[in-house]
Amino acid sequence: MDIKEISQRSEIGVVALSKALGLSRGAASQWKLVPAEHVLPLCELAGWKVTPHQVRADLYPNPTDGLPLDQPTPTGTEQEPGMAFGEFGEPRDGERRDEDRRRDGGENEAAA
């Protein structure tokens, strides 16, 4: 996603986004790809109407990557507070979802 599309979705002009990032008026409009260090600040400035994943999927491969925990996900559901999910939506640190425990009757608890 380029800066013009971000500007349209956020309803903030390219010049205003550039200035808010501390850049010259035309600097951001020259980007073919948003630099990594500007992805999160841009999304925040845009009120999270665009996600880091939409801006740079190569850096944020999952739709919820880079979003604050209290921010609605692109599907409109909120992330579970305090729960960090891995690359494929699986809980990290050996935690298992309740539905997985019910499905296998808890017999694979040691494997989790």
CNS distance restraints for C-alpha pairs under 8 A (distance, minus, plus):
assign (resid   1 and name CA) (resid   5 and name CA) 6.35 0.50 0.50
assign (resid   1 and name CA) (resid   6 and name CA) 6.99 0.50 0.50
assign (resid   1 and name CA) (resid  33 and name CA) 7.46 0.50 0.50
assign (resid   1 and name CA) (resid  54 and name CA) 6.40 0.50 0.50
assign (resid   1 and name CA) (resid  55 and name CA) 4.91 0.50 0.50
assign (resid   1 and name CA) (resid  56 and name CA) 7.18 0.50 0.50
assign (resid   2 and name CA) (resid   6 and name CA) 6.44 0.50 0.50
assign (resid   2 and name CA) (resid  31 and name CA) 7.35 0.50 0.50
assign (resid   2 and name CA) (resid  32 and name CA) 6.49 0.50 0.50
assign (resid   2 and name CA) (resid  33 and name CA) 6.23 0.50 0.50
assign (resid   2 and name CA) (resid  34 and name CA) 6.82 0.50 0.50
assign (resid   2 and name CA) (resid  55 and name CA) 7.23 0.50 0.50
assign (resid   3 and name CA) (resid   7 and name CA) 6.00 0.50 0.50
assign (resid   3 and name CA) (resid  14 and name CA) 6.83 0.50 0.50
assign (resid   3 and name CA) (resid  28 and name CA) 6.72 0.50 0.50
assign (resid   3 and name CA) (resid  29 and name CA) 6.38 0.50 0.50
assign (resid   3 and name CA) (resid  31 and name CA) 7.25 0.50 0.50
assign (resid   3 and name CA) (resid  34 and name CA) 7.16 0.50 0.50
assign (resid   4 and name CA) (resid   8 and name CA) 6.21 0.50 0.50
assign (resid   4 and name CA) (resid  14 and name CA) 6.54 0.50 0.50
assign (resid   4 and name CA) (resid  29 and name CA) 7.28 0.50 0.50
assign (resid   5 and name CA) (resid   9 and name CA) 6.17 0.50 0.50
assign (resid   6 and name CA) (resid  10 and name CA) 6.01 0.50 0.50
assign (resid   6 and name CA) (resid  46 and name CA) 7.53 0.50 0.50
assign (resid   6 and name CA) (resid  50 and name CA) 6.71 0.50 0.50
assign (resid   6 and name CA) (resid  55 and name CA) 7.91 0.50 0.50
assign (resid   7 and name CA) (resid  11 and name CA) 5.63 0.50 0.50
assign (resid   7 and name CA) (resid  12 and name CA) 5.14 0.50 0.50
assign (resid   7 and name CA) (resid  13 and name CA) 5.44 0.50 0.50
assign (resid   7 and name CA) (resid  14 and name CA) 5.69 0.50 0.50
assign (resid   7 and name CA) (resid  17 and name CA) 7.60 0.50 0.50
assign (resid   7 and name CA) (resid  46 and name CA) 7.77 0.50 0.50
assign (resid   8 and name CA) (resid  12 and name CA) 6.90 0.50 0.50
assign (resid   8 and name CA) (resid  13 and name CA) 7.54 0.50 0.50
assign (resid   9 and name CA) (resid  46 and name CA) 7.92 0.50 0.50
assign (resid   9 and name CA) (resid  49 and name CA) 6.57 0.50 0.50
assign (resid   9 and name CA) (resid  50 and name CA) 7.04 0.50 0.50
assign (resid  10 and name CA) (resid  46 and name CA) 4.82 0.50 0.50
assign (resid  10 and name CA) (resid  47 and name CA) 7.02 0.50 0.50
assign (resid  10 and name CA) (resid  49 and name CA) 5.90 0.50 0.50
assign (resid  10 and name CA) (resid  50 and name CA) 7.30 0.50 0.50
assign (resid  11 and name CA) (resid  46 and name CA) 7.84 0.50 0.50
assign (resid  12 and name CA) (resid  16 and name CA) 6.46 0.50 0.50
assign (resid  12 and name CA) (resid  17 and name CA) 6.66 0.50 0.50
assign (resid  12 and name CA) (resid  46 and name CA) 7.21 0.50 0.50
assign (resid  13 and name CA) (resid  17 and name CA) 6.24 0.50 0.50
assign (resid  14 and name CA) (resid  18 and name CA) 6.08 0.50 0.50
assign (resid  14 and name CA) (resid  28 and name CA) 7.14 0.50 0.50
assign (resid  14 and name CA) (resid  29 and name CA) 6.77 0.50 0.50
assign (resid  15 and name CA) (resid  19 and name CA) 6.18 0.50 0.50
assign (resid  15 and name CA) (resid  25 and name CA) 5.14 0.50 0.50
assign (resid  15 and name CA) (resid  26 and name CA) 6.81 0.50 0.50
assign (resid  15 and name CA) (resid  28 and name CA) 7.95 0.50 0.50
assign (resid  16 and name CA) (resid  20 and name CA) 6.08 0.50 0.50
assign (resid  16 and name CA) (resid  25 and name CA) 7.90 0.50 0.50
assign (resid  17 and name CA) (resid  21 and name CA) 6.27 0.50 0.50
assign (resid  17 and name CA) (resid  28 and name CA) 7.94 0.50 0.50
assign (resid  17 and name CA) (resid  42 and name CA) 7.38 0.50 0.50
assign (resid  17 and name CA) (resid  45 and name CA) 7.44 0.50 0.50
assign (resid  18 and name CA) (resid  22 and name CA) 6.37 0.50 0.50
assign (resid  18 and name CA) (resid  23 and name CA) 5.03 0.50 0.50
assign (resid  18 and name CA) (resid  24 and name CA) 6.31 0.50 0.50
assign (resid  18 and name CA) (resid  25 and name CA) 5.81 0.50 0.50
assign (resid  18 and name CA) (resid  26 and name CA) 7.29 0.50 0.50
assign (resid  18 and name CA) (resid  27 and name CA) 6.82 0.50 0.50
assign (resid  18 and name CA) (resid  28 and name CA) 5.68 0.50 0.50
assign (resid  19 and name CA) (resid  23 and name CA) 5.35 0.50 0.50
assign (resid  19 and name CA) (resid  24 and name CA) 6.40 0.50 0.50
assign (resid  19 and name CA) (resid  25 and name CA) 6.39 0.50 0.50
assign (resid  20 and name CA) (resid  45 and name CA) 7.89 0.50 0.50
assign (resid  21 and name CA) (resid  38 and name CA) 7.67 0.50 0.50
assign (resid  21 and name CA) (resid  41 and name CA) 7.45 0.50 0.50
assign (resid  21 and name CA) (resid  42 and name CA) 7.65 0.50 0.50
assign (resid  23 and name CA) (resid  27 and name CA) 6.12 0.50 0.50
assign (resid  23 and name CA) (resid  28 and name CA) 7.29 0.50 0.50
assign (resid  24 and name CA) (resid  28 and name CA) 7.84 0.50 0.50
assign (resid  26 and name CA) (resid  30 and name CA) 6.72 0.50 0.50
assign (resid  27 and name CA) (resid  31 and name CA) 7.27 0.50 0.50
assign (resid  28 and name CA) (resid  34 and name CA) 7.97 0.50 0.50
assign (resid  31 and name CA) (resid  35 and name CA) 7.86 0.50 0.50
assign (resid  33 and name CA) (resid  56 and name CA) 7.91 0.50 0.50
assign (resid  34 and name CA) (resid  38 and name CA) 6.59 0.50 0.50
assign (resid  34 and name CA) (resid  39 and name CA) 6.43 0.50 0.50
assign (resid  34 and name CA) (resid  55 and name CA) 7.19 0.50 0.50
assign (resid  34 and name CA) (resid  56 and name CA) 7.32 0.50 0.50
assign (resid  35 and name CA) (resid  39 and name CA) 6.69 0.50 0.50
assign (resid  36 and name CA) (resid  56 and name CA) 7.91 0.50 0.50
assign (resid  36 and name CA) (resid  59 and name CA) 7.62 0.50 0.50
assign (resid  37 and name CA) (resid  41 and name CA) 7.90 0.50 0.50
assign (resid  38 and name CA) (resid  42 and name CA) 5.89 0.50 0.50
assign (resid  39 and name CA) (resid  43 and name CA) 6.27 0.50 0.50
assign (resid  39 and name CA) (resid  52 and name CA) 6.09 0.50 0.50
assign (resid  39 and name CA) (resid  55 and name CA) 6.84 0.50 0.50
assign (resid  39 and name CA) (resid  56 and name CA) 7.35 0.50 0.50
assign (resid  40 and name CA) (resid  44 and name CA) 6.14 0.50 0.50
assign (resid  40 and name CA) (resid  52 and name CA) 6.31 0.50 0.50
assign (resid  40 and name CA) (resid  66 and name CA) 7.09 0.50 0.50
assign (resid  41 and name CA) (resid  45 and name CA) 6.08 0.50 0.50
assign (resid  42 and name CA) (resid  46 and name CA) 6.09 0.50 0.50
assign (resid  43 and name CA) (resid  47 and name CA) 6.40 0.50 0.50
assign (resid  43 and name CA) (resid  48 and name CA) 5.03 0.50 0.50
assign (resid  43 and name CA) (resid  49 and name CA) 7.17 0.50 0.50
assign (resid  43 and name CA) (resid  50 and name CA) 5.78 0.50 0.50
assign (resid  43 and name CA) (resid  51 and name CA) 5.99 0.50 0.50
assign (resid  43 and name CA) (resid  52 and name CA) 6.46 0.50 0.50
assign (resid  44 and name CA) (resid  48 and name CA) 5.41 0.50 0.50
assign (resid  46 and name CA) (resid  50 and name CA) 6.74 0.50 0.50
assign (resid  48 and name CA) (resid  67 and name CA) 7.98 0.50 0.50
assign (resid  48 and name CA) (resid  71 and name CA) 7.91 0.50 0.50
assign (resid  50 and name CA) (resid  54 and name CA) 6.35 0.50 0.50
assign (resid  50 and name CA) (resid  55 and name CA) 7.15 0.50 0.50
assign (resid  51 and name CA) (resid  55 and name CA) 6.41 0.50 0.50
assign (resid  51 and name CA) (resid  63 and name CA) 7.46 0.50 0.50
assign (resid  51 and name CA) (resid  64 and name CA) 7.71 0.50 0.50
assign (resid  51 and name CA) (resid  66 and name CA) 7.69 0.50 0.50
assign (resid  51 and name CA) (resid  67 and name CA) 7.02 0.50 0.50
assign (resid  51 and name CA) (resid  74 and name CA) 7.88 0.50 0.50
assign (resid  52 and name CA) (resid  56 and name CA) 5.93 0.50 0.50
assign (resid  52 and name CA) (resid  57 and name CA) 7.19 0.50 0.50
assign (resid  52 and name CA) (resid  60 and name CA) 6.09 0.50 0.50
assign (resid  52 and name CA) (resid  63 and name CA) 7.90 0.50 0.50
assign (resid  52 and name CA) (resid  65 and name CA) 6.80 0.50 0.50
assign (resid  52 and name CA) (resid  66 and name CA) 5.94 0.50 0.50
assign (resid  52 and name CA) (resid  67 and name CA) 7.27 0.50 0.50
assign (resid  53 and name CA) (resid  57 and name CA) 4.48 0.50 0.50
assign (resid  53 and name CA) (resid  58 and name CA) 7.87 0.50 0.50
assign (resid  53 and name CA) (resid  59 and name CA) 7.46 0.50 0.50
assign (resid  53 and name CA) (resid  60 and name CA) 4.79 0.50 0.50
assign (resid  53 and name CA) (resid  61 and name CA) 6.05 0.50 0.50
assign (resid  53 and name CA) (resid  62 and name CA) 6.33 0.50 0.50
assign (resid  53 and name CA) (resid  63 and name CA) 5.34 0.50 0.50
assign (resid  53 and name CA) (resid  64 and name CA) 7.19 0.50 0.50
assign (resid  53 and name CA) (resid  65 and name CA) 6.50 0.50 0.50
assign (resid  53 and name CA) (resid  66 and name CA) 7.72 0.50 0.50
assign (resid  54 and name CA) (resid  63 and name CA) 7.62 0.50 0.50
assign (resid  56 and name CA) (resid  60 and name CA) 6.12 0.50 0.50
assign (resid  56 and name CA) (resid  61 and name CA) 7.99 0.50 0.50
assign (resid  57 and name CA) (resid  61 and name CA) 4.79 0.50 0.50
assign (resid  57 and name CA) (resid  62 and name CA) 7.45 0.50 0.50
assign (resid  60 and name CA) (resid  65 and name CA) 5.35 0.50 0.50
assign (resid  60 and name CA) (resid  66 and name CA) 6.88 0.50 0.50
assign (resid  61 and name CA) (resid  65 and name CA) 6.97 0.50 0.50
assign (resid  62 and name CA) (resid  87 and name CA) 6.97 0.50 0.50
assign (resid  62 and name CA) (resid  88 and name CA) 7.94 0.50 0.50
assign (resid  63 and name CA) (resid  73 and name CA) 7.44 0.50 0.50
assign (resid  63 and name CA) (resid  74 and name CA) 6.85 0.50 0.50
assign (resid  64 and name CA) (resid  73 and name CA) 6.00 0.50 0.50
assign (resid  64 and name CA) (resid  74 and name CA) 7.42 0.50 0.50
assign (resid  67 and name CA) (resid  71 and name CA) 6.35 0.50 0.50
assign (resid  67 and name CA) (resid  73 and name CA) 7.77 0.50 0.50
assign (resid  69 and name CA) (resid  78 and name CA) 7.78 0.50 0.50
assign (resid  69 and name CA) (resid  79 and name CA) 5.89 0.50 0.50
assign (resid  69 and name CA) (resid  80 and name CA) 7.37 0.50 0.50
assign (resid  69 and name CA) (resid  81 and name CA) 6.05 0.50 0.50
assign (resid  69 and name CA) (resid  82 and name CA) 7.42 0.50 0.50
assign (resid  70 and name CA) (resid  78 and name CA) 6.77 0.50 0.50
assign (resid  70 and name CA) (resid  79 and name CA) 6.80 0.50 0.50
assign (resid  70 and name CA) (resid  81 and name CA) 6.99 0.50 0.50
assign (resid  71 and name CA) (resid  78 and name CA) 6.42 0.50 0.50
assign (resid  71 and name CA) (resid  79 and name CA) 7.31 0.50 0.50
assign (resid  72 and name CA) (resid  76 and name CA) 5.40 0.50 0.50
assign (resid  72 and name CA) (resid  77 and name CA) 5.54 0.50 0.50
assign (resid  72 and name CA) (resid  78 and name CA) 4.44 0.50 0.50
assign (resid  72 and name CA) (resid  79 and name CA) 6.78 0.50 0.50
assign (resid  73 and name CA) (resid  77 and name CA) 5.52 0.50 0.50
assign (resid  73 and name CA) (resid  78 and name CA) 5.70 0.50 0.50
assign (resid  73 and name CA) (resid  79 and name CA) 6.74 0.50 0.50
assign (resid  79 and name CA) (resid  83 and name CA) 7.70 0.50 0.50
assign (resid  83 and name CA) (resid  91 and name CA) 7.27 0.50 0.50
assign (resid  84 and name CA) (resid  91 and name CA) 6.34 0.50 0.50
assign (resid  84 and name CA) (resid  92 and name CA) 6.39 0.50 0.50
assign (resid  85 and name CA) (resid  89 and name CA) 5.17 0.50 0.50
assign (resid  85 and name CA) (resid  90 and name CA) 5.38 0.50 0.50
assign (resid  85 and name CA) (resid  91 and name CA) 4.59 0.50 0.50
assign (resid  85 and name CA) (resid  92 and name CA) 5.71 0.50 0.50
assign (resid  86 and name CA) (resid  90 and name CA) 5.18 0.50 0.50
assign (resid  86 and name CA) (resid  91 and name CA) 5.90 0.50 0.50
assign (resid  86 and name CA) (resid  92 and name CA) 5.67 0.50 0.50
assign (resid  90 and name CA) (resid  96 and name CA) 7.86 0.50 0.50
assign (resid  91 and name CA) (resid  95 and name CA) 5.59 0.50 0.50
assign (resid  91 and name CA) (resid  96 and name CA) 6.26 0.50 0.50
assign (resid  91 and name CA) (resid  97 and name CA) 7.24 0.50 0.50
assign (resid  94 and name CA) (resid 112 and name CA) 5.24 0.50 0.50
assign (resid  95 and name CA) (resid 112 and name CA) 6.79 0.50 0.50
assign (resid  96 and name CA) (resid 100 and name CA) 6.59 0.50 0.50
assign (resid  96 and name CA) (resid 101 and name CA) 7.05 0.50 0.50
assign (resid  96 and name CA) (resid 112 and name CA) 6.60 0.50 0.50
assign (resid  97 and name CA) (resid 101 and name CA) 6.58 0.50 0.50
assign (resid  98 and name CA) (resid 102 and name CA) 6.24 0.50 0.50
assign (resid  99 and name CA) (resid 103 and name CA) 6.10 0.50 0.50
assign (resid 100 and name CA) (resid 104 and name CA) 6.39 0.50 0.50
assign (resid 101 and name CA) (resid 105 and name CA) 5.69 0.50 0.50
assign (resid 101 and name CA) (resid 106 and name CA) 4.79 0.50 0.50
assign (resid 101 and name CA) (resid 107 and name CA) 7.97 0.50 0.50
assign (resid 101 and name CA) (resid 108 and name CA) 7.94 0.50 0.50
assign (resid 101 and name CA) (resid 109 and name CA) 7.53 0.50 0.50
assign (resid 102 and name CA) (resid 106 and name CA) 6.55 0.50 0.50
assign (resid 104 and name CA) (resid 108 and name CA) 6.87 0.50 0.50
assign (resid 108 and name CA) (resid 112 and name CA) 6.64 0.50 0.50
